[in-house]
Amino acid sequence: MGDEERFQRRVRSFVRRPGRLTEAQRRALQEDLPRYAIQPALDDVRSAFVRSAPLVIEVGFGNGEALAWMAAREPEHNFVGIEVHEPGVGRLVRRLDELGLDNVRVAMRDAVEVLGGQVAAASVAQIRLYFPDPWPKKRHHKRRIVQLEFISHVARVLQPGGLLHMATDWEPYARWMVEVAEASTDLVNLGQPFVECPAWRPQTRFERRGLGRGHQIFDLLYRRC
Ligand SMILES: C[S@@+](CC[C@H](N)C(=O)[O-])C[C@H]1O[C@@H](n2cnc3c(N)ncnc32)[C@H](O)[C@@H]1O
């Protein structure tokens, strides 16, 4: 099977909707994204940075609000943000430019492909996955990003002692995350099974939405052994 065929066959965790771009987002994608973008041909995302520093990856950063906040608060880290939603990428790169941050790079592709093909083994300090789409209907569970394949990419790219931090406001998905992560003998749960929200995670847009609906928030932390 060729790459193109494999690309089309895999069940994806997102549906590409042609989001409406504001004029500012369109300009940001044209003018700012080239400075931050990780090209699909790059075989190690670390080479997109000028300096070497411990690497944190945020998968599905949405509008990038949390990522920009974390990158400003953690100048000692390099961040790779992965997101397929163009308006969100536009907002993030505009914000990075406003804040003058140079410790973030952005891959506008399917995170499973980026983790599988552009991230070297044992090269990542942390992976952060906040409020991924819960796909609540049973027939859509196969679309959830947290699957055995995703977790095996995570276990491969995390360095020993590296952390996987996940958060969700959908309790059945929280239980699903525990079940899938626990199938990996490389990851150790640091909670019981949940943890208090670590200080590095700000409230995200989708978290606010969940709280507004009366949902409880679940944070999970795993260490790569
Ligand atoms: C529910 S939103 C959460 C956004 C943000 N983390 C927050 O908490 O506000 C999930 C995001 O993940 C992105 N996403 C889903 N699957 C993805 C994938 N395989 N690769 C990259 N981004 C993905 C979606 O485009 C969407 O923006």
PDBQT file of the ligand as one rigid body, heavy atoms in Angstrom, charges set to zero:
ROOT
HETATM    1  C1  LIG A 301     -12.144  19.708  21.041  1.00  0.00    +0.000 C 
HETATM    2  S1  LIG A 301     -10.829  20.601  20.331  1.00  0.00    +0.000 S 
HETATM    3  C2  LIG A 301      -9.824  21.038  21.740  1.00  0.00    +0.000 C 
HETATM    4  C3  LIG A 301      -8.943  22.201  21.465  1.00  0.00    +0.000 C 
HETATM    5  C4  LIG A 301      -8.067  22.671  22.633  1.00  0.00    +0.000 C 
HETATM    6  N1  LIG A 301      -7.101  21.668  23.028  1.00  0.00    +0.000 N 
HETATM    7  C5  LIG A 301      -8.896  23.099  23.803  1.00  0.00    +0.000 C 
HETATM    8  O1  LIG A 301      -8.857  22.422  24.843  1.00  0.00    +0.000 OA
HETATM    9  O2  LIG A 301      -9.558  24.138  23.702  1.00  0.00    +0.000 OA
HETATM   10  C6  LIG A 301      -9.848  19.310  19.594  1.00  0.00    +0.000 C 
HETATM   11  C7  LIG A 301      -8.898  19.836  18.539  1.00  0.00    +0.000 C 
HETATM   12  O3  LIG A 301      -8.074  18.765  18.089  1.00  0.00    +0.000 OA
HETATM   13  C8  LIG A 301      -7.877  18.890  16.697  1.00  0.00    +0.000 C 
HETATM   14  N2  LIG A 301      -7.565  17.560  16.193  1.00  0.00    +0.000 N 
HETATM   15  C9  LIG A 301      -8.343  16.461  16.259  1.00  0.00    +0.000 A 
HETATM   16  N3  LIG A 301      -7.707  15.396  15.754  1.00  0.00    +0.000 NA
HETATM   17  C10 LIG A 301      -6.483  15.833  15.346  1.00  0.00    +0.000 A 
HETATM   18  C11 LIG A 301      -5.387  15.207  14.736  1.00  0.00    +0.000 A 
HETATM   19  N4  LIG A 301      -5.404  13.903  14.461  1.00  0.00    +0.000 N 
HETATM   20  N5  LIG A 301      -4.312  15.949  14.436  1.00  0.00    +0.000 NA
HETATM   21  C12 LIG A 301      -4.281  17.274  14.733  1.00  0.00    +0.000 A 
HETATM   22  N6  LIG A 301      -5.295  17.933  15.317  1.00  0.00    +0.000 NA
HETATM   23  C13 LIG A 301      -6.387  17.216  15.625  1.00  0.00    +0.000 A 
HETATM   24  C14 LIG A 301      -9.186  19.454  16.176  1.00  0.00    +0.000 C 
HETATM   25  O4  LIG A 301      -9.008  20.126  14.943  1.00  0.00    +0.000 OA
HETATM   26  C15 LIG A 301      -9.592  20.394  17.301  1.00  0.00    +0.000 C 
HETATM   27  O5  LIG A 301      -9.131  21.704  17.085  1.00  0.00    +0.000 OA
ENDROOT
TORSDOF 0
